[in-house]
Amino acid sequence: MAKVLRSAAYRIALVYALGFALATALLGVAVILFAHAAFMRQLEAQIVEDSGALIAEYRLEGHDGLTFAIGEREAGNSANELLYAVFARDGRRIAGGLHARRPPVGWSNLDFQDVLEGPDVARAWSVDLDNGSRLVVGADRSVVERVDQTLGGIFLVAFAIVLLLSLTGALLLGAYLRRRLAAISGAADRIMAGDINRRVPESGTGDEFDALAHSLNRMLDRITVLLENLRQLSGDIAHDLRTPLARLRSHLEESLEGGEDPDRLRERLASALDQTDKLLALFAAILRISEIEGGRRKASFRTVDLAEIARDMADSYIPAVEEGGRTLTANLAAIATVQGDRELLSQAIVNLLDNAQVHTQPDTAIHLLLENRDGKVRVAVCDNGPGVPGDAHEAIFRRFVRMDRGRTTAGHGLGLNLVAAIVAMHDGQLEIGDNAPGLTIGFILPQTVPA
């Protein structure tokens, strides 16, 4: 029993069962009281009706006719359980078989002597007649009391059955709740013990527990992805930092060896400073991505024209692209308003253009496209360069991911990851595909109707 009371599932089920039993008890008491009142009203109506008939008889036939009518009722109709008496002014009973004291006028609960059961109580109606006598018509309350006892007995049996069924149902419900919650708790314990691939079981009924399990499993899937990204991030940071840190250490060691001319020393310190700047830029990029993924900049969202941003970026990048032997063209919608952060959206377009410029050979044609489509704004950068294998399309958006040929180029593989974080922050979708030849990469954002 102590185990049951310690369980929240059993306590909830038992409280519900006891509440249901209490409601049933209150309903049963109310039914008995209403039934008692109804029977009493029916009995009183019968008394008043018979009393009126006797008074009418008295007015027609006088005292003798009243006495005869009372005697006829007491002797001739065994189904009639009414009691009758006529009392003189001095309280003497002068007619009828009701053995009691003279009651007051009106309704009263009258003590009388039952010839079979002894002292009893009757519900009586008393009326004074014009000769000074008092007519009393009553009914034994035991009739109503027997009905009350019958109803009470039926209710007690029914209440016992309801209570038993309620407690049984409470125990079954508690066991069900405890089993479903234990499955969730057990899965959580296994996950905390290191089984990160463990998931909360679902019964397949589609109930609230399944909805909870589904949400928890989605959360666990997301945590698994984040942990995998963290492991990858740790390895990639170690890989990308090893070379610049080794170079930095080498330059510092050479600078400490004395005996060299100042120009040579200055050259090595400048190289060390350059390596330090690259490391700082790497960590700044990581922190910026973390800030964007945290969503802290959503408060600065405003309605911005993405077409205007794209035109500015295209105009500013054309000279640099042409200097590298490539061409940049743009096909931009007139107006493409979205809800977002102007600086971050500019950064996303810049990173896409940088990616196309850095990872393609000279004579590559780069095209910036912006269009309105189905209530959304699509931004894409297309090129006819070497492209990316289809199985690597999703991978290039992860941190520090660079194709093998890109290891010889500048950068740390964070540009497209920053684009992915910005697009996710704006509730958009990334887009990547084969341009045959080359690569098409961009994003789609919900369009905002200008005010």
C-alpha positions as CSV (number, residue, x, y, z in Angstrom):
1,M,0.0,0.0,0.0
2,A,2.9,2.4,0.8
3,K,4.3,1.7,-2.7
4,V,0.9,2.6,-4.2
5,L,0.6,5.8,-2.2
6,R,4.2,6.9,-3.2
7,S,3.3,6.6,-6.9
8,A,1.9,9.7,-8.4
9,A,0.1,7.7,-11.1
10,Y,-1.7,5.6,-8.5
11,R,-2.5,8.7,-6.4
12,I,-4.0,10.5,-9.4
13,A,-6.1,7.4,-10.2
14,L,-7.2,6.9,-6.6
15,V,-8.2,10.6,-6.2
16,Y,-10.2,10.3,-9.4
17,A,-11.9,7.1,-8.1
18,L,-12.7,8.6,-4.7
19,G,-14.0,11.8,-6.3
20,F,-16.3,9.7,-8.6
21,A,-17.4,7.7,-5.5
22,L,-18.1,10.9,-3.6
23,A,-20.1,12.3,-6.5
24,T,-22.1,9.0,-6.7
25,A,-22.8,9.1,-2.9
26,L,-24.0,12.7,-3.2
27,L,-26.2,11.8,-6.1
28,G,-27.6,8.8,-4.3
29,V,-28.4,10.9,-1.2
30,A,-30.1,13.5,-3.4
31,V,-32.2,10.9,-5.1
32,I,-33.3,9.4,-1.8
33,L,-34.2,12.8,-0.4
34,F,-36.2,13.8,-3.6
35,A,-37.9,10.4,-3.6
36,H,-38.8,10.8,0.1
37,A,-40.2,14.3,-0.6
38,A,-42.2,13.1,-3.6
39,F,-43.7,10.2,-1.6
40,M,-44.6,12.5,1.2
41,R,-46.3,15.0,-1.1
42,Q,-48.2,12.1,-2.7
43,L,-49.2,10.9,0.7
44,E,-50.3,14.3,1.9
45,A,-52.3,14.9,-1.3
46,Q,-54.1,11.6,-0.6
47,I,-54.8,12.7,3.0
48,V,-56.1,16.1,1.9
49,E,-58.3,14.5,-0.8
50,D,-59.9,12.0,1.5
51,S,-60.3,14.6,4.2
52,G,-62.2,16.8,1.7
53,A,-64.5,13.9,0.8
54,L,-65.3,13.3,4.5
55,I,-66.1,16.9,5.1
56,A,-68.4,16.8,2.1
57,E,-70.1,13.8,3.6
58,Y,-70.4,15.6,7.0
59,R,-72.1,18.5,5.3
60,L,-74.6,16.3,3.6
61,E,-75.3,13.7,6.3
62,G,-74.1,15.3,9.5
63,H,-72.2,13.6,12.3
64,D,-73.8,10.2,11.8
65,G,-73.0,10.2,8.1
66,L,-69.4,11.2,8.9
67,T,-69.1,8.4,11.4
68,F,-70.6,5.9,8.9
69,A,-68.2,7.0,6.2
70,I,-65.2,6.6,8.4
71,G,-66.3,3.2,9.5
72,E,-66.9,2.1,6.0
73,R,-63.4,3.3,5.0
74,E,-61.7,1.5,7.9
75,A,-63.6,-1.8,7.4
76,G,-64.3,-2.0,3.7
77,N,-61.0,-1.2,2.0
78,S,-58.1,-3.1,3.3
79,A,-55.7,-1.4,0.7
80,N,-56.5,2.0,2.3
81,E,-53.8,2.6,4.9
82,L,-55.2,6.0,6.1
83,L,-56.1,6.5,9.7
84,Y,-59.2,8.4,10.9
85,A,-60.5,10.0,14.1
86,V,-63.0,12.6,15.2
87,F,-62.3,14.3,18.5
88,A,-64.7,16.3,20.7
89,R,-63.9,19.7,22.1
90,D,-62.6,18.1,25.3
91,G,-60.2,15.8,23.4
92,R,-62.2,12.7,23.6
93,R,-62.1,10.5,20.5
94,I,-65.7,10.1,19.4
95,A,-65.2,8.3,16.0
96,G,-62.5,6.5,14.0
97,G,-59.8,4.0,15.0
98,L,-56.9,6.4,15.4
99,H,-55.7,6.0,19.0
100,A,-53.9,9.3,19.7
101,R,-54.3,12.6,21.5
102,R,-56.2,15.4,19.8
103,P,-53.7,17.2,17.5
104,P,-53.6,20.9,16.5
105,V,-55.3,22.1,13.4
106,G,-53.3,21.6,10.2
107,W,-50.4,19.4,9.5
108,S,-48.6,17.5,12.3
109,N,-46.6,14.5,13.1
110,L,-48.9,12.6,15.4
111,D,-47.8,9.9,17.9
112,F,-50.4,7.1,17.9
113,Q,-50.8,3.5,19.1
114,D,-50.7,0.9,16.3
115,V,-52.6,-2.2,17.2
116,L,-49.9,-4.4,15.5
117,E,-46.7,-2.5,15.9
118,G,-47.3,-0.5,19.1
119,P,-46.2,3.2,19.3
120,D,-45.8,4.8,15.9
121,V,-45.9,8.1,14.1
122,A,-48.4,9.3,11.6
123,R,-48.6,12.3,9.2
124,A,-51.9,13.9,10.0
125,W,-54.2,16.7,8.7
126,S,-56.7,18.2,11.2
127,V,-59.8,20.2,10.4
128,D,-62.3,21.7,12.8
129,L,-66.0,21.0,12.0
130,D,-68.8,23.5,12.6
131,N,-70.1,21.5,15.6
132,G,-66.8,22.0,17.5
133,S,-65.4,18.6,16.8
134,R,-62.1,18.0,14.9
135,L,-61.6,15.7,12.0
136,V,-58.2,14.0,11.8
137,V,-57.1,12.0,8.7
138,G,-53.6,10.6,8.9
139,A,-51.3,8.0,7.4
140,D,-48.7,5.8,8.9
141,R,-45.2,7.2,8.1
142,S,-43.9,3.7,8.1
143,V,-45.1,3.4,4.5
144,V,-42.7,6.1,3.4
145,E,-40.0,4.8,5.7
146,R,-40.2,1.4,4.1
147,V,-39.7,3.0,0.7
148,D,-36.8,5.0,2.1
149,Q,-35.2,1.9,3.5
150,T,-35.7,0.0,0.2
151,L,-34.1,2.9,-1.7
152,G,-31.3,3.2,0.8
153,G,-30.6,-0.5,0.6
154,I,-30.5,-0.5,-3.2
155,F,-28.2,2.6,-3.1
156,L,-25.8,1.0,-0.6
157,V,-25.5,-2.1,-2.7
158,A,-25.0,0.0,-5.9
159,F,-22.6,2.3,-4.1
160,A,-20.5,-0.6,-2.9
161,I,-20.4,-2.0,-6.5
162,V,-19.5,1.5,-7.9
163,L,-16.8,1.9,-5.2
164,L,-15.3,-1.5,-5.9
165,L,-15.3,-0.8,-9.7
166,S,-13.8,2.6,-9.1
167,L,-11.0,1.3,-7.0
168,T,-10.4,-1.5,-9.5
169,G,-10.4,0.9,-12.3
170,A,-8.1,3.3,-10.4
171,L,-5.6,0.5,-9.8
172,L,-5.7,-0.5,-13.5
173,L,-5.3,3.1,-14.6
174,G,-2.5,3.7,-12.1
175,A,-0.7,0.6,-13.4
176,Y,-1.1,1.7,-17.0
177,L,0.1,5.2,-16.2
178,R,3.0,3.8,-14.2
179,R,4.0,1.4,-17.0
180,R,4.0,4.2,-19.6
181,L,5.9,6.6,-17.4
182,A,8.3,3.8,-16.5
183,A,9.1,3.2,-20.1
184,I,10.0,6.9,-20.5
185,S,12.0,6.9,-17.3
186,G,13.8,3.6,-18.3
187,A,14.7,5.1,-21.7
188,A,16.0,8.2,-20.0
189,D,18.1,6.1,-17.6
190,R,19.6,4.1,-20.5
191,I,20.4,7.3,-22.4
192,M,22.1,8.8,-19.3
193,A,24.1,5.5,-18.9
194,G,25.6,6.1,-22.4
195,D,23.2,4.4,-24.8
196,I,22.6,7.6,-26.8
197,N,20.8,5.7,-29.6
198,R,18.1,4.6,-27.2
199,R,14.6,6.0,-27.9
200,V,11.3,6.2,-25.9
201,P,9.0,3.4,-27.1
202,E,5.7,4.4,-28.6
203,S,2.6,2.2,-28.3
204,G,1.2,3.2,-31.7
205,T,-2.2,4.4,-30.3
206,G,-1.4,8.0,-31.1
207,D,-2.4,9.1,-27.5
208,E,-0.8,11.8,-25.4
209,F,1.9,9.5,-24.2
210,D,2.8,8.7,-27.9
211,A,2.9,12.4,-28.6
212,L,5.2,13.0,-25.7
213,A,7.4,10.1,-26.7
214,H,7.5,11.4,-30.3
215,S,8.6,14.9,-29.1
216,L,11.2,13.4,-26.8
217,N,12.6,11.2,-29.6
218,R,12.8,14.2,-31.9
219,M,14.6,16.1,-29.2
220,L,17.0,13.1,-28.7
221,D,17.6,13.0,-32.4
222,R,18.5,16.7,-32.4
223,I,20.7,16.2,-29.4
224,T,22.4,13.3,-31.2
225,V,23.1,15.5,-34.2
226,L,24.4,18.2,-32.0
227,L,26.7,15.8,-30.2
228,E,28.0,14.5,-33.5
229,N,28.5,18.0,-34.6
230,L,30.4,18.8,-31.4
231,R,32.6,15.7,-31.9
232,Q,33.2,16.8,-35.5
233,L,33.8,20.4,-34.4
234,S,36.4,19.3,-31.9
235,G,38.2,17.2,-34.4
236,D,38.1,19.8,-37.1
237,I,39.2,22.6,-34.8
238,A,42.2,20.5,-33.7
239,H,43.0,19.7,-37.4
240,D,42.6,23.3,-38.6
241,L,44.5,24.8,-35.7
242,R,47.4,22.4,-35.7
243,T,49.1,23.8,-38.8
244,P,48.8,27.6,-38.0
245,L,49.8,26.9,-34.3
246,A,52.8,24.9,-35.5
247,R,53.9,27.7,-37.8
248,L,53.3,30.3,-35.1
249,R,55.5,28.3,-32.7
250,S,58.2,27.8,-35.3
251,H,58.3,31.6,-36.1
252,L,58.5,32.4,-32.4
253,E,61.3,29.9,-31.8
254,E,63.3,31.3,-34.8
255,S,62.7,34.8,-33.5
256,L,64.2,33.8,-30.1
257,E,67.4,32.5,-31.6
258,G,69.5,35.6,-31.6
259,G,72.1,36.8,-33.9
260,E,69.9,37.7,-36.9
261,D,69.4,41.1,-38.5
262,P,66.4,43.2,-37.6
263,D,64.7,42.9,-41.0
264,R,64.6,39.1,-40.7
265,L,63.3,39.3,-37.2
266,R,60.6,41.8,-38.3
267,E,59.6,39.5,-41.1
268,R,59.2,36.5,-38.8
269,L,57.2,38.5,-36.2
270,A,54.9,39.8,-39.0
271,S,54.3,36.2,-40.1
272,A,53.5,35.2,-36.5
273,L,51.1,38.1,-36.3
274,D,49.4,37.0,-39.5
275,Q,49.0,33.5,-38.1
276,T,47.5,35.0,-34.9
277,D,45.0,37.1,-36.9
278,K,43.9,34.0,-38.7
279,L,43.3,32.2,-35.5
280,L,41.4,35.1,-34.1
281,A,39.3,35.3,-37.3
282,L,38.5,31.6,-36.9
283,F,37.3,31.9,-33.4
284,A,35.3,35.1,-34.3
285,A,33.5,33.1,-37.0
286,I,32.7,30.3,-34.6
287,L,31.3,32.7,-32.0
288,R,29.3,34.5,-34.7
289,I,27.7,31.2,-35.8
290,S,26.9,30.3,-32.2
291,E,25.3,33.7,-31.7
292,I,23.2,33.3,-34.8
293,E,22.1,29.7,-33.9
294,G,21.1,31.0,-30.5
295,G,18.6,33.3,-32.1
296,R,19.5,36.3,-30.0
297,R,19.3,38.6,-33.0
298,K,15.7,37.9,-33.9
299,A,14.6,40.9,-31.9
300,S,16.2,43.1,-34.5
301,F,14.2,41.7,-37.4
302,R,12.6,44.3,-39.7
303,T,11.0,44.3,-43.2
304,V,13.9,44.5,-45.6
305,D,14.1,44.4,-49.4
306,L,16.3,41.5,-50.3
307,A,16.4,42.6,-54.0
308,E,18.1,45.9,-53.0
309,I,20.6,44.0,-50.9
310,A,21.4,41.6,-53.8
311,R,21.9,44.5,-56.2
312,D,24.3,46.2,-53.8
313,M,26.3,42.9,-53.4
314,A,26.4,42.3,-57.1
315,D,27.6,45.8,-57.9
316,S,30.3,45.6,-55.2
317,Y,31.5,42.1,-56.3
318,I,31.7,42.5,-60.0
319,P,35.2,44.2,-60.0
320,A,36.7,41.6,-57.7
321,V,35.2,38.7,-59.7
322,E,36.4,40.1,-63.0
323,E,39.8,40.7,-61.6
324,G,40.1,37.0,-60.9
325,G,39.2,36.2,-64.5
326,R,35.6,35.2,-63.8
327,T,32.3,36.9,-64.8
328,L,29.3,37.8,-62.6
329,T,25.8,38.5,-63.9
330,A,22.6,39.1,-62.0
331,N,18.9,38.5,-62.6
332,L,17.1,40.2,-59.7
333,A,13.4,40.7,-59.0
334,A,12.3,44.3,-58.6
335,I,11.1,44.0,-55.0
336,A,11.5,41.0,-52.7
337,T,10.6,41.9,-49.1
338,V,11.3,39.6,-46.2
339,Q,11.3,39.8,-42.5
340,G,14.8,39.6,-41.2
341,D,18.2,41.1,-40.3
342,R,19.7,43.2,-43.1
343,E,23.3,42.7,-42.0
344,L,22.9,38.9,-41.7
345,L,21.1,38.5,-45.0
346,S,23.9,40.6,-46.7
347,Q,26.5,38.3,-45.1
348,A,24.7,35.2,-46.5
349,I,24.7,36.5,-50.0
350,V,28.4,37.6,-49.6
351,N,29.4,34.1,-48.4
352,L,27.6,32.5,-51.4
353,L,29.4,34.7,-53.8
354,D,32.8,34.1,-52.0
355,N,32.2,30.4,-52.2
356,A,31.6,30.5,-55.9
357,Q,34.6,32.7,-56.5
358,V,37.1,30.9,-54.3
359,H,36.2,27.3,-55.4
360,T,36.1,27.8,-59.1
361,Q,38.7,28.2,-61.8
362,P,39.2,31.3,-63.9
363,D,36.9,31.8,-66.9
364,T,34.0,30.6,-64.7
365,A,30.6,32.3,-65.2
366,I,28.9,33.1,-61.9
367,H,25.2,34.1,-61.9
368,L,23.2,35.7,-59.0
369,L,19.5,35.0,-59.2
370,L,16.7,36.4,-57.1
371,E,13.0,35.7,-57.8
372,N,9.6,35.7,-56.2
373,R,7.9,32.3,-56.4
374,D,4.8,31.0,-54.7
375,G,4.8,33.6,-51.9
376,K,8.5,33.0,-51.2
377,V,11.8,34.7,-52.2
378,R,14.5,32.5,-53.8
379,V,18.2,33.5,-53.8
380,A,20.6,31.4,-55.7
381,V,24.2,31.6,-56.9
382,C,25.0,29.5,-59.9
383,D,28.3,28.7,-61.6
384,N,29.6,26.4,-64.3
385,G,32.6,25.3,-62.3
386,P,33.7,21.8,-61.2
387,G,30.6,21.5,-58.8
388,V,30.3,19.2,-55.8
389,P,29.5,15.4,-55.8
390,G,25.8,14.8,-55.0
391,D,26.6,12.7,-51.9
392,A,28.5,15.7,-50.4
393,H,25.7,18.3,-51.0
394,E,24.5,18.2,-47.4
395,A,28.0,17.9,-45.9
396,I,29.3,21.2,-47.2
397,F,27.0,23.1,-44.9
398,R,28.6,21.6,-41.8
399,R,31.4,23.4,-39.9
400,F,35.0,23.0,-41.1
401,V,33.8,20.8,-44.0
402,R,35.9,21.5,-47.1
403,M,36.3,19.4,-50.2
404,D,39.8,17.8,-50.6
405,R,40.8,20.2,-53.4
406,G,39.7,23.1,-51.1
407,R,42.4,22.3,-48.5
408,T,44.8,24.3,-50.5
409,T,42.7,27.4,-50.5
410,A,42.2,30.0,-47.8
411,G,39.5,29.6,-45.2
412,H,38.3,27.2,-42.6
413,G,35.1,25.8,-44.1
414,L,32.8,28.0,-42.1
415,G,31.3,30.2,-44.8
416,L,28.4,27.9,-45.9
417,N,27.8,26.9,-42.3
418,L,27.3,30.5,-41.5
419,V,24.8,30.7,-44.4
420,A,22.9,27.7,-43.0
421,A,22.7,29.3,-39.6
422,I,21.4,32.6,-41.0
423,V,18.8,30.8,-43.2
424,A,17.6,28.7,-40.2
425,M,17.3,31.8,-38.1
426,H,15.1,33.3,-40.8
427,D,12.9,30.2,-40.9
428,G,14.1,29.5,-44.5
429,Q,15.3,26.5,-46.5
430,L,18.7,25.8,-48.0
431,E,18.9,24.9,-51.7
432,I,21.7,23.0,-53.4
433,G,21.8,21.2,-56.7
434,D,23.7,20.4,-59.9
435,N,23.9,23.2,-62.4
436,A,25.1,20.8,-65.1
437,P,27.9,21.7,-65.2
438,G,28.7,23.5,-61.9
439,L,26.8,24.1,-58.8
440,T,23.6,25.9,-57.8
441,I,23.4,26.9,-54.1
442,G,21.1,29.3,-52.3
443,F,18.2,29.6,-50.0
444,I,14.4,30.3,-49.9
445,L,12.7,32.7,-47.4
446,P,9.1,33.5,-46.6
447,Q,8.0,36.7,-48.5
448,T,6.6,39.6,-46.5
449,V,4.0,41.8,-48.2
450,P,5.1,45.5,-47.9
451,A,2.9,47.7,-45.7
